[in-house]
Amino acid sequence: MSFAVAGTFIVFTHDLDFGTLLAISNSAKPSVIQARTQDVSPDKLGPTIIQVLEQFQNELEKGALIVVDGANLRARILPLSHSKF
């Protein structure tokens, strides 16, 4: 996470623990795109990730958790509140 913050990177993960890590850290960075799908192959998920990058560009630049759950996309602005997570 510190590497991503230092390099102003966005973390892309299939690991569900990243949302919890963001909530515990109370951090405003890094932005995370979390794929909650079974098929994470580039052919299947690639178009959706491109859509996320375009649709949520401003949020990702400021600090956000974007959850991709099938066809559903959810954005949460960082820092995350423990009580909301």
Contacts in CASP RR format, 6 or more apart in sequence:
PFRMAT RR
TARGET T0000
AUTHOR 0000-0000-0000
METHOD contacts of the structure
MODEL  1
MSFAVAGTFIVFTHDLDFGTLLAISNSAKPSVIQARTQDVSPDKLGPTII
QVLEQFQNELEKGALIVVDGANLRARILPLSHSKF
1 11 0 8 1.000
1 21 0 8 1.000
1 25 0 8 1.000
1 27 0 8 1.000
1 30 0 8 1.000
3 9 0 8 1.000
4 10 0 8 1.000
4 11 0 8 1.000
4 29 0 8 1.000
4 30 0 8 1.000
5 27 0 8 1.000
5 29 0 8 1.000
5 30 0 8 1.000
8 29 0 8 1.000
8 30 0 8 1.000
9 30 0 8 1.000
10 30 0 8 1.000
10 31 0 8 1.000
10 32 0 8 1.000
10 33 0 8 1.000
10 60 0 8 1.000
11 18 0 8 1.000
11 30 0 8 1.000
11 31 0 8 1.000
11 32 0 8 1.000
11 33 0 8 1.000
12 32 0 8 1.000
12 33 0 8 1.000
12 35 0 8 1.000
12 49 0 8 1.000
13 32 0 8 1.000
13 33 0 8 1.000
13 34 0 8 1.000
13 35 0 8 1.000
14 34 0 8 1.000
14 35 0 8 1.000
14 36 0 8 1.000
14 37 0 8 1.000
14 40 0 8 1.000
15 34 0 8 1.000
16 34 0 8 1.000
16 36 0 8 1.000
18 32 0 8 1.000
18 34 0 8 1.000
18 65 0 8 1.000
19 32 0 8 1.000
19 34 0 8 1.000
19 65 0 8 1.000
19 80 0 8 1.000
19 85 0 8 1.000
20 85 0 8 1.000
22 32 0 8 1.000
22 65 0 8 1.000
22 78 0 8 1.000
22 79 0 8 1.000
22 80 0 8 1.000
23 79 0 8 1.000
23 80 0 8 1.000
23 81 0 8 1.000
23 82 0 8 1.000
23 85 0 8 1.000
24 82 0 8 1.000
25 79 0 8 1.000
26 79 0 8 1.000
26 80 0 8 1.000
26 82 0 8 1.000
27 78 0 8 1.000
27 79 0 8 1.000
28 62 0 8 1.000
28 63 0 8 1.000
28 78 0 8 1.000
28 79 0 8 1.000
29 63 0 8 1.000
29 78 0 8 1.000
30 63 0 8 1.000
31 59 0 8 1.000
31 60 0 8 1.000
31 61 0 8 1.000
31 62 0 8 1.000
31 63 0 8 1.000
31 64 0 8 1.000
31 65 0 8 1.000
31 66 0 8 1.000
31 78 0 8 1.000
32 64 0 8 1.000
32 65 0 8 1.000
32 66 0 8 1.000
33 49 0 8 1.000
33 52 0 8 1.000
33 60 0 8 1.000
33 66 0 8 1.000
33 68 0 8 1.000
34 65 0 8 1.000
34 66 0 8 1.000
34 67 0 8 1.000
34 68 0 8 1.000
35 45 0 8 1.000
35 49 0 8 1.000
35 68 0 8 1.000
36 67 0 8 1.000
36 68 0 8 1.000
36 69 0 8 1.000
36 70 0 8 1.000
37 44 0 8 1.000
37 45 0 8 1.000
37 68 0 8 1.000
37 69 0 8 1.000
37 70 0 8 1.000
39 45 0 8 1.000
45 68 0 8 1.000
48 68 0 8 1.000
48 70 0 8 1.000
48 71 0 8 1.000
48 73 0 8 1.000
49 68 0 8 1.000
51 73 0 8 1.000
52 66 0 8 1.000
52 68 0 8 1.000
52 73 0 8 1.000
53 60 0 8 1.000
55 73 0 8 1.000
56 64 0 8 1.000
56 66 0 8 1.000
56 73 0 8 1.000
56 75 0 8 1.000
59 66 0 8 1.000
59 75 0 8 1.000
59 77 0 8 1.000
60 66 0 8 1.000
62 77 0 8 1.000
62 78 0 8 1.000
63 77 0 8 1.000
63 78 0 8 1.000
64 75 0 8 1.000
64 76 0 8 1.000
64 77 0 8 1.000
64 78 0 8 1.000
65 75 0 8 1.000
65 76 0 8 1.000
65 78 0 8 1.000
65 80 0 8 1.000
66 73 0 8 1.000
66 74 0 8 1.000
66 75 0 8 1.000
66 76 0 8 1.000
67 73 0 8 1.000
67 74 0 8 1.000
67 75 0 8 1.000
67 76 0 8 1.000
76 84 0 8 1.000
END
